[in-house]
């Protein structure tokens, strides 16, 4: 008899979550070779390895497209009193940190949504890494970041 529906779902979810770890290694490899500039990726990677050139090109194109779209939105909405960015399946993406570092997140809230285990791991990495925690900590007021581990806060 086959696996139960919940066992199949758990296996599928685990496979999807595993793409985060592979993806962050690929992004770090892409940055290390100069395809993209991202000084924050290093804090999310425990192992490093070089990826194939085709992988680098794929991540380069994706990074440029996402950065272009998000920056264009932020520039065109500068006069608005409140802006939001919602990133589904954010994983260990460093978009928030890159935008914050160049001052583009004034009056902007960034929501990153992912599986609870991935979000918990990212929150722990941020809290445990001084350079990341300082960026999230901000200067108070509207530009402060806040890491909320929804998995352990009951969504409150």
Secondary structure, DSSP 8 states (H G I E B T S, - for coil): ----HHHHHHHHHHHHHHHHHHHHHHHHHHHHTTSS--SSGGGG-SS-----HHHHHHHHHHHHHHHHHHHHHHHHTTTSS-EEEEEET-TT--HHHHHHHTT--TTEEEEEE--HHHHHHHHHHHHH-HHHHHHHHTTSGGG------HHHHTT-
